[in-house]
Amino acid sequence: MSTSDLLPPAEAAAYTRRSVNTLAGWRSTGAGPTFCKLGGRIYYRRTDLDAWIESCRVTSTAEARALPKPSVKPARGASLQGAA
C-alpha cells in the first residue's frame, strides 16, 4: 500500500459521493466504511472504500430496503445517557 491509497476525509467524501459530515457521523457511530487514524488524522484506504461500496450493491429496491441503515445521530437536544 502506498500513501496515495490513503485518502483524507474530503477526498473520501468526493470518492463515495457523500458529505464530509456524513462520513464523520458514520465514524462516530461505527457505520460506513472503515478508516485509519494515523498521528491523530483520519484517512480512508481506497480498497476499504471500494469494499464498502461493493457491500452496498443490490439488485432490487426490495433488497435495498432490507439492508441495515447507517446509525442516525440523535435529534438536537436529545441525550443518549440513561437510555435502556
Biopython code that builds the backbone (N, CA, C, O; Angstrom):
import numpy as np
from Bio.PDB.StructureBuilder import StructureBuilder

atoms = [
    (1, "MET", "N", (0.853, -1.186, 0.000)),
    (1, "MET", "CA", (0.000, 0.000, 0.000)),
    (1, "MET", "C", (0.888, 1.234, 0.000)),
    (1, "MET", "O", (1.866, 1.309, 0.744)),
    (2, "SER", "N", (0.546, 2.179, -0.822)),
    (2, "SER", "CA", (1.287, 3.437, -0.853)),
    (2, "SER", "C", (0.443, 4.529, -0.212)),
    (2, "SER", "O", (-0.760, 4.368, -0.005)),
    (3, "THR", "N", (1.097, 5.639, 0.096)),
    (3, "THR", "CA", (0.354, 6.741, 0.718)),
    (3, "THR", "C", (-0.683, 7.327, -0.231)),
    (3, "THR", "O", (-1.612, 7.997, 0.219)),
    (4, "SER", "N", (-0.546, 7.089, -1.533)),
    (4, "SER", "CA", (-1.561, 7.582, -2.469)),
    (4, "SER", "C", (-2.866, 6.802, -2.332)),
    (4, "SER", "O", (-3.906, 7.240, -2.825)),
    (5, "ASP", "N", (-2.814, 5.638, -1.658)),
    (5, "ASP", "CA", (-4.023, 4.858, -1.406)),
    (5, "ASP", "C", (-4.776, 5.355, -0.180)),
    (5, "ASP", "O", (-5.892, 4.906, 0.083)),
    (6, "LEU", "N", (-4.179, 6.283, 0.579)),
    (6, "LEU", "CA", (-4.818, 6.848, 1.759)),
    (6, "LEU", "C", (-5.460, 8.179, 1.398)),
    (6, "LEU", "O", (-4.786, 9.099, 0.935)),
    (7, "LEU", "N", (-6.756, 8.272, 1.613)),
    (7, "LEU", "CA", (-7.495, 9.487, 1.275)),
    (7, "LEU", "C", (-7.945, 10.199, 2.546)),
    (7, "LEU", "O", (-8.502, 9.562, 3.440)),
    (8, "PRO", "N", (-7.718, 11.500, 2.643)),
    (8, "PRO", "CA", (-8.280, 12.251, 3.774)),
    (8, "PRO", "C", (-9.801, 12.322, 3.618)),
    (8, "PRO", "O", (-10.319, 12.053, 2.534)),
    (9, "PRO", "N", (-10.515, 12.676, 4.669)),
    (9, "PRO", "CA", (-11.979, 12.681, 4.609)),
    (9, "PRO", "C", (-12.578, 13.446, 3.429)),
    (9, "PRO", "O", (-13.556, 12.981, 2.844)),
    (10, "ALA", "N", (-12.031, 14.586, 3.067)),
    (10, "ALA", "CA", (-12.608, 15.354, 1.949)),
    (10, "ALA", "C", (-12.526, 14.573, 0.640)),
    (10, "ALA", "O", (-13.474, 14.578, -0.145)),
    (11, "GLU", "N", (-11.396, 13.900, 0.400)),
    (11, "GLU", "CA", (-11.251, 13.115, -0.819)),
    (11, "GLU", "C", (-12.102, 11.854, -0.759)),
    (11, "GLU", "O", (-12.665, 11.437, -1.771)),
    (12, "ALA", "N", (-12.199, 11.242, 0.423)),
    (12, "ALA", "CA", (-13.050, 10.056, 0.587)),
    (12, "ALA", "C", (-14.517, 10.421, 0.365)),
    (12, "ALA", "O", (-15.272, 9.651, -0.229)),
    (13, "ALA", "N", (-14.910, 11.588, 0.839)),
    (13, "ALA", "CA", (-16.291, 12.046, 0.637)),
    (13, "ALA", "C", (-16.579, 12.221, -0.852)),
    (13, "ALA", "O", (-17.633, 11.807, -1.336)),
    (14, "ALA", "N", (-15.657, 12.825, -1.567)),
    (14, "ALA", "CA", (-15.845, 13.008, -3.009)),
    (14, "ALA", "C", (-15.882, 11.650, -3.718)),
    (14, "ALA", "O", (-16.687, 11.441, -4.625)),
    (15, "TYR", "N", (-15.018, 10.744, -3.305)),
    (15, "TYR", "CA", (-14.933, 9.414, -3.918)),
    (15, "TYR", "C", (-16.226, 8.627, -3.722)),
    (15, "TYR", "O", (-16.675, 7.935, -4.636)),
    (16, "THR", "N", (-16.828, 8.728, -2.532)),
    (16, "THR", "CA", (-18.053, 7.987, -2.230)),
    (16, "THR", "C", (-19.322, 8.777, -2.516)),
    (16, "THR", "O", (-20.430, 8.253, -2.398)),
    (17, "ARG", "N", (-19.153, 10.038, -2.892)),
    (17, "ARG", "CA", (-20.276, 10.937, -3.159)),
    (17, "ARG", "C", (-21.164, 11.122, -1.930)),
    (17, "ARG", "O", (-22.391, 11.175, -2.021)),
    (18, "ARG", "N", (-20.508, 11.216, -0.793)),
    (18, "ARG", "CA", (-21.154, 11.531, 0.472)),
    (18, "ARG", "C", (-20.503, 12.792, 1.009)),
    (18, "ARG", "O", (-19.437, 13.182, 0.534)),
    (19, "SER", "N", (-21.116, 13.431, 1.979)),
    (19, "SER", "CA", (-20.510, 14.637, 2.544)),
    (19, "SER", "C", (-19.476, 14.272, 3.601)),
    (19, "SER", "O", (-19.498, 13.173, 4.157)),
    (20, "VAL", "N", (-18.576, 15.203, 3.869)),
    (20, "VAL", "CA", (-17.591, 15.017, 4.928)),
    (20, "VAL", "C", (-18.313, 14.825, 6.258)),
    (20, "VAL", "O", (-17.893, 14.004, 7.074)),
    (21, "ASN", "N", (-19.395, 15.573, 6.489)),
    (21, "ASN", "CA", (-20.161, 15.454, 7.732)),
    (21, "ASN", "C", (-20.807, 14.078, 7.861)),
    (21, "ASN", "O", (-20.883, 13.534, 8.963)),
    (22, "THR", "N", (-21.271, 13.509, 6.751)),
    (22, "THR", "CA", (-21.851, 12.169, 6.787)),
    (22, "THR", "C", (-20.793, 11.154, 7.198)),
    (22, "THR", "O", (-21.048, 10.303, 8.050)),
    (23, "LEU", "N", (-19.610, 11.238, 6.600)),
    (23, "LEU", "CA", (-18.531, 10.316, 6.969)),
    (23, "LEU", "C", (-18.162, 10.478, 8.445)),
    (23, "LEU", "O", (-17.917, 9.489, 9.136)),
    (24, "ALA", "N", (-18.121, 11.712, 8.924)),
    (24, "ALA", "CA", (-17.790, 11.959, 10.337)),
    (24, "ALA", "C", (-18.848, 11.339, 11.249)),
    (24, "ALA", "O", (-18.516, 10.726, 12.263)),
    (25, "GLY", "N", (-20.096, 11.495, 10.894)),
    (25, "GLY", "CA", (-21.172, 10.891, 11.683)),
    (25, "GLY", "C", (-21.077, 9.381, 11.698)),
    (25, "GLY", "O", (-21.257, 8.749, 12.740)),
    (26, "TRP", "N", (-20.796, 8.804, 10.546)),
    (26, "TRP", "CA", (-20.652, 7.347, 10.475)),
    (26, "TRP", "C", (-19.461, 6.869, 11.292)),
    (26, "TRP", "O", (-19.529, 5.811, 11.917)),
    (27, "ARG", "N", (-18.363, 7.635, 11.297)),
    (27, "ARG", "CA", (-17.208, 7.243, 12.113)),
    (27, "ARG", "C", (-17.577, 7.190, 13.586)),
    (27, "ARG", "O", (-17.150, 6.285, 14.304)),
    (28, "SER", "N", (-18.365, 8.152, 14.037)),
    (28, "SER", "CA", (-18.704, 8.211, 15.463)),
    (28, "SER", "C", (-19.670, 7.105, 15.877)),
    (28, "SER", "O", (-19.720, 6.745, 17.053)),
    (29, "THR", "N", (-20.433, 6.561, 14.936)),
    (29, "THR", "CA", (-21.395, 5.509, 15.269)),
    (29, "THR", "C", (-20.934, 4.125, 14.828)),
    (29, "THR", "O", (-21.576, 3.127, 15.156)),
    (30, "GLY", "N", (-19.832, 4.053, 14.092)),
    (30, "GLY", "CA", (-19.348, 2.760, 13.620)),
    (30, "GLY", "C", (-19.994, 2.308, 12.326)),
    (30, "GLY", "O", (-19.807, 1.166, 11.907)),
    (31, "ALA", "N", (-20.747, 3.181, 11.688)),
    (31, "ALA", "CA", (-21.372, 2.853, 10.408)),
    (31, "ALA", "C", (-20.451, 3.310, 9.274)),
    (31, "ALA", "O", (-19.466, 4.006, 9.520)),
    (32, "GLY", "N", (-20.757, 2.935, 8.069)),
    (32, "GLY", "CA", (-19.995, 3.392, 6.911)),
    (32, "GLY", "C", (-18.684, 2.648, 6.744)),
    (32, "GLY", "O", (-18.456, 1.626, 7.391)),
    (33, "PRO", "N", (-17.827, 3.160, 5.881)),
    (33, "PRO", "CA", (-16.568, 2.475, 5.579)),
    (33, "PRO", "C", (-15.575, 2.542, 6.734)),
    (33, "PRO", "O", (-15.599, 3.472, 7.540)),
    (34, "THR", "N", (-14.700, 1.537, 6.799)),
    (34, "THR", "CA", (-13.658, 1.550, 7.820)),
    (34, "THR", "C", (-12.653, 2.654, 7.497)),
    (34, "THR", "O", (-12.544, 3.098, 6.354)),
    (35, "PHE", "N", (-11.925, 3.088, 8.523)),
    (35, "PHE", "CA", (-10.967, 4.176, 8.352)),
    (35, "PHE", "C", (-9.746, 3.919, 9.203)),
    (35, "PHE", "O", (-9.751, 3.037, 10.062)),
    (36, "CYS", "N", (-8.702, 4.686, 8.967)),
    (36, "CYS", "CA", (-7.457, 4.602, 9.730)),
    (36, "CYS", "C", (-7.240, 5.931, 10.432)),
    (36, "CYS", "O", (-7.590, 6.991, 9.913)),
    (37, "LYS", "N", (-6.664, 5.858, 11.610)),
    (37, "LYS", "CA", (-6.304, 7.075, 12.323)),
    (37, "LYS", "C", (-4.788, 7.038, 12.512)),
    (37, "LYS", "O", (-4.267, 6.220, 13.271)),
    (38, "LEU", "N", (-4.100, 7.918, 11.826)),
    (38, "LEU", "CA", (-2.636, 7.953, 11.853)),
    (38, "LEU", "C", (-2.175, 9.312, 12.349)),
    (38, "LEU", "O", (-2.450, 10.338, 11.726)),
    (39, "GLY", "N", (-1.474, 9.314, 13.471)),
    (39, "GLY", "CA", (-0.981, 10.573, 14.017)),
    (39, "GLY", "C", (-2.075, 11.574, 14.296)),
    (39, "GLY", "O", (-1.872, 12.780, 14.152)),
    (40, "GLY", "N", (-3.249, 11.080, 14.700)),
    (40, "GLY", "CA", (-4.357, 11.972, 15.010)),
    (40, "GLY", "C", (-5.162, 12.409, 13.803)),
    (40, "GLY", "O", (-6.131, 13.155, 13.944)),
    (41, "ARG", "N", (-4.779, 11.960, 12.619)),
    (41, "ARG", "CA", (-5.511, 12.322, 11.398)),
    (41, "ARG", "C", (-6.268, 11.117, 10.871)),
    (41, "ARG", "O", (-5.834, 9.976, 11.032)),
    (42, "ILE", "N", (-7.396, 11.379, 10.244)),
    (42, "ILE", "CA", (-8.253, 10.338, 9.700)),
    (42, "ILE", "C", (-7.929, 10.140, 8.217)),
    (42, "ILE", "O", (-7.764, 11.101, 7.466)),
    (43, "TYR", "N", (-7.843, 8.869, 7.820)),
    (43, "TYR", "CA", (-7.649, 8.511, 6.416)),
    (43, "TYR", "C", (-8.518, 7.313, 6.078)),
    (43, "TYR", "O", (-8.853, 6.505, 6.945)),
    (44, "TYR", "N", (-8.871, 7.212, 4.831)),
    (44, "TYR", "CA", (-9.604, 6.067, 4.311)),
    (44, "TYR", "C", (-8.746, 5.387, 3.257)),
    (44, "TYR", "O", (-8.179, 6.056, 2.393)),
    (45, "ARG", "N", (-8.646, 4.060, 3.320)),
    (45, "ARG", "CA", (-7.943, 3.329, 2.274)),
    (45, "ARG", "C", (-8.897, 3.171, 1.094)),
    (45, "ARG", "O", (-10.071, 2.843, 1.268)),
    (46, "ARG", "N", (-8.384, 3.405, -0.083)),
    (46, "ARG", "CA", (-9.209, 3.290, -1.288)),
    (46, "ARG", "C", (-9.834, 1.889, -1.379)),
    (46, "ARG", "O", (-10.989, 1.756, -1.781)),
    (47, "THR", "N", (-9.072, 0.839, -1.006)),
    (47, "THR", "CA", (-9.606, -0.524, -1.067)),
    (47, "THR", "C", (-10.766, -0.709, -0.087)),
    (47, "THR", "O", (-11.715, -1.432, -0.389)),
    (48, "ASP", "N", (-10.702, -0.062, 1.085)),
    (48, "ASP", "CA", (-11.808, -0.143, 2.045)),
    (48, "ASP", "C", (-13.047, 0.579, 1.512)),
    (48, "ASP", "O", (-14.170, 0.111, 1.703)),
    (49, "LEU", "N", (-12.845, 1.705, 0.853)),
    (49, "LEU", "CA", (-13.979, 2.423, 0.261)),
    (49, "LEU", "C", (-14.620, 1.589, -0.838)),
    (49, "LEU", "O", (-15.845, 1.510, -0.932)),
    (50, "ASP", "N", (-13.787, 0.965, -1.671)),
    (50, "ASP", "CA", (-14.313, 0.112, -2.741)),
    (50, "ASP", "C", (-15.087, -1.070, -2.159)),
    (50, "ASP", "O", (-16.148, -1.426, -2.671)),
    (51, "ALA", "N", (-14.563, -1.681, -1.090)),
    (51, "ALA", "CA", (-15.247, -2.809, -0.454)),
    (51, "ALA", "C", (-16.582, -2.366, 0.141)),
    (51, "ALA", "O", (-17.578, -3.084, 0.046)),
    (52, "TRP", "N", (-16.598, -1.182, 0.754)),
    (52, "TRP", "CA", (-17.845, -0.674, 1.328)),
    (52, "TRP", "C", (-18.871, -0.399, 0.227)),
    (52, "TRP", "O", (-20.046, -0.736, 0.368)),
    (53, "ILE", "N", (-18.423, 0.211, -0.858)),
    (53, "ILE", "CA", (-19.331, 0.476, -1.981)),
    (53, "ILE", "C", (-19.874, -0.839, -2.523)),
    (53, "ILE", "O", (-21.066, -0.944, -2.816)),
    (54, "GLU", "N", (-19.017, -1.837, -2.659)),
    (54, "GLU", "CA", (-19.444, -3.147, -3.157)),
    (54, "GLU", "C", (-20.478, -3.768, -2.215)),
    (54, "GLU", "O", (-21.416, -4.421, -2.672)),
    (55, "SER", "N", (-20.314, -3.572, -0.909)),
    (55, "SER", "CA", (-21.256, -4.150, 0.063)),
    (55, "SER", "C", (-22.636, -3.493, -0.021)),
    (55, "SER", "O", (-23.611, -4.036, 0.499)),
    (56, "CYS", "N", (-22.723, -2.334, -0.669)),
    (56, "CYS", "CA", (-23.990, -1.617, -0.807)),
    (56, "CYS", "C", (-24.752, -2.002, -2.076)),
    (56, "CYS", "O", (-25.851, -1.502, -2.313)),
    (57, "ARG", "N", (-24.176, -2.885, -2.892)),
    (57, "ARG", "CA", (-24.823, -3.253, -4.149)),
    (57, "ARG", "C", (-26.080, -4.071, -3.904)),
    (57, "ARG", "O", (-26.103, -4.954, -3.048)),
    (58, "VAL", "N", (-27.114, -3.771, -4.657)),
    (58, "VAL", "CA", (-28.377, -4.505, -4.584)),
    (58, "VAL", "C", (-28.910, -4.696, -6.005)),
    (58, "VAL", "O", (-28.466, -4.036, -6.944)),
    (59, "THR", "N", (-29.871, -5.611, -6.141)),
    (59, "THR", "CA", (-30.460, -5.852, -7.454)),
    (59, "THR", "C", (-31.905, -5.401, -7.544)),
    (59, "THR", "O", (-32.497, -5.423, -8.623)),
    (60, "SER", "N", (-32.484, -4.988, -6.411)),
    (60, "SER", "CA", (-33.863, -4.508, -6.429)),
    (60, "SER", "C", (-34.079, -3.529, -5.278)),
    (60, "SER", "O", (-33.296, -3.488, -4.329)),
    (61, "THR", "N", (-35.144, -2.746, -5.373)),
    (61, "THR", "CA", (-35.450, -1.822, -4.286)),
    (61, "THR", "C", (-35.874, -2.576, -3.034)),
    (61, "THR", "O", (-35.638, -2.107, -1.921)),
    (62, "ALA", "N", (-36.502, -3.750, -3.203)),
    (62, "ALA", "CA", (-36.879, -4.554, -2.032)),
    (62, "ALA", "C", (-35.626, -4.999, -1.290)),
    (62, "ALA", "O", (-35.594, -4.985, -0.059)),
    (63, "GLU", "N", (-34.605, -5.391, -2.023)),
    (63, "GLU", "CA", (-33.344, -5.798, -1.404)),
    (63, "GLU", "C", (-32.697, -4.608, -0.693)),
    (63, "GLU", "O", (-32.132, -4.758, 0.390)),
    (64, "ALA", "N", (-32.781, -3.437, -1.302)),
    (64, "ALA", "CA", (-32.196, -2.236, -0.698)),
    (64, "ALA", "C", (-32.891, -1.894, 0.615)),
    (64, "ALA", "O", (-32.234, -1.483, 1.571)),
    (65, "ARG", "N", (-34.209, -2.058, 0.674)),
    (65, "ARG", "CA", (-34.947, -1.766, 1.910)),
    (65, "ARG", "C", (-34.544, -2.713, 3.030)),
    (65, "ARG", "O", (-34.632, -2.352, 4.204)),
    (66, "ALA", "N", (-34.101, -3.922, 2.685)),
    (66, "ALA", "CA", (-33.738, -4.913, 3.696)),
    (66, "ALA", "C", (-32.356, -4.665, 4.291)),
    (66, "ALA", "O", (-32.025, -5.235, 5.330)),
    (67, "LEU", "N", (-31.544, -3.823, 3.648)),
    (67, "LEU", "CA", (-30.201, -3.547, 4.166)),
    (67, "LEU", "C", (-30.286, -2.741, 5.447)),
    (67, "LEU", "O", (-31.179, -1.907, 5.599)),
    (68, "PRO", "N", (-29.356, -2.983, 6.378)),
    (68, "PRO", "CA", (-29.356, -2.156, 7.595)),
    (68, "PRO", "C", (-29.024, -0.714, 7.249)),
    (68, "PRO", "O", (-28.171, -0.451, 6.401)),
    (69, "LYS", "N", (-29.685, 0.196, 7.893)),
    (69, "LYS", "CA", (-29.445, 1.622, 7.681)),
    (69, "LYS", "C", (-28.311, 2.080, 8.584)),
    (69, "LYS", "O", (-28.183, 1.594, 9.707)),
    (70, "PRO", "N", (-27.473, 3.023, 8.102)),
    (70, "PRO", "CA", (-26.448, 3.584, 8.989)),
    (70, "PRO", "C", (-27.110, 4.254, 10.180)),
    (70, "PRO", "O", (-28.220, 4.777, 10.074)),
    (71, "SER", "N", (-26.430, 4.236, 11.301)),
    (71, "SER", "CA", (-26.966, 4.856, 12.512)),
    (71, "SER", "C", (-27.228, 6.333, 12.267)),
    (71, "SER", "O", (-26.475, 7.003, 11.560)),
    (72, "VAL", "N", (-28.280, 6.818, 12.848)),
    (72, "VAL", "CA", (-28.654, 8.224, 12.716)),
    (72, "VAL", "C", (-28.331, 8.926, 14.019)),
    (72, "VAL", "O", (-28.571, 8.391, 15.101)),
    (73, "LYS", "N", (-27.787, 10.122, 13.911)),
    (73, "LYS", "CA", (-27.465, 10.857, 15.134)),
    (73, "LYS", "C", (-28.749, 11.257, 15.839)),
    (73, "LYS", "O", (-29.775, 11.450, 15.188)),
    (74, "PRO", "N", (-28.708, 11.385, 17.173)),
    (74, "PRO", "CA", (-29.903, 11.762, 17.914)),
    (74, "PRO", "C", (-30.372, 13.166, 17.533)),
    (74, "PRO", "O", (-29.586, 13.997, 17.077)),
    (75, "ALA", "N", (-31.645, 13.407, 17.727)),
    (75, "ALA", "CA", (-32.209, 14.722, 17.435)),
    (75, "ALA", "C", (-31.559, 15.765, 18.320)),
    (75, "ALA", "O", (-31.084, 15.460, 19.414)),
    (76, "ARG", "N", (-31.541, 16.991, 17.843)),
    (76, "ARG", "CA", (-30.932, 18.084, 18.604)),
    (76, "ARG", "C", (-31.556, 18.145, 19.995)),
    (76, "ARG", "O", (-32.777, 18.143, 20.153)),
    (77, "GLY", "N", (-30.686, 18.198, 20.989)),
    (77, "GLY", "CA", (-31.150, 18.290, 22.361)),
    (77, "GLY", "C", (-31.410, 16.948, 23.026)),
    (77, "GLY", "O", (-31.595, 16.889, 24.241)),
    (78, "ALA", "N", (-31.429, 15.856, 22.241)),
    (78, "ALA", "CA", (-31.665, 14.533, 22.816)),
    (78, "ALA", "C", (-30.380, 14.035, 23.477)),
    (78, "ALA", "O", (-29.275, 14.392, 23.068)),
    (79, "SER", "N", (-30.544, 13.221, 24.484)),
    (79, "SER", "CA", (-29.405, 12.670, 25.209)),
    (79, "SER", "C", (-29.448, 11.163, 25.149)),
    (79, "SER", "O", (-30.516, 10.555, 25.232)),
    (80, "LEU", "N", (-28.267, 10.556, 25.001)),
    (80, "LEU", "CA", (-28.193, 9.095, 24.998)),
    (80, "LEU", "C", (-27.966, 8.553, 26.395)),
    (80, "LEU", "O", (-28.075, 7.346, 26.608)),
    (81, "GLN", "N", (-27.653, 9.415, 27.355)),
    (81, "GLN", "CA", (-27.418, 8.961, 28.720)),
    (81, "GLN", "C", (-28.723, 8.480, 29.332)),
    (81, "GLN", "O", (-29.779, 9.094, 29.178)),
    (82, "GLY", "N", (-28.611, 7.370, 30.023)),
    (82, "GLY", "CA", (-29.790, 6.821, 30.680)),
    (82, "GLY", "C", (-30.698, 6.034, 29.759)),
    (82, "GLY", "O", (-31.755, 5.567, 30.183)),
    (83, "ALA", "N", (-30.301, 5.878, 28.497)),
    (83, "ALA", "CA", (-31.124, 5.095, 27.573)),
    (83, "ALA", "C", (-30.987, 3.623, 27.913)),
    (83, "ALA", "O", (-29.888, 3.148, 28.197)),
    (84, "ALA", "N", (-32.074, 2.912, 27.886)),
    (84, "ALA", "CA", (-32.028, 1.493, 28.232)),
    (84, "ALA", "C", (-31.809, 0.648, 27.018)),
    (84, "ALA", "O", (-31.744, -0.577, 27.122)),
]
sb = StructureBuilder()
sb.init_structure("model")
sb.init_model(0)
sb.init_chain("A")
sb.init_seg("    ")
for serial, (resi, resn, name, xyz) in enumerate(atoms, 1):
    if name == "N":
        sb.init_residue(resn, " ", resi, " ")
    sb.init_atom(name, np.array(xyz, "f"), 0.0, 1.0, " ", f" {name:<3s}", serial, name[0])
structure = sb.get_structure()
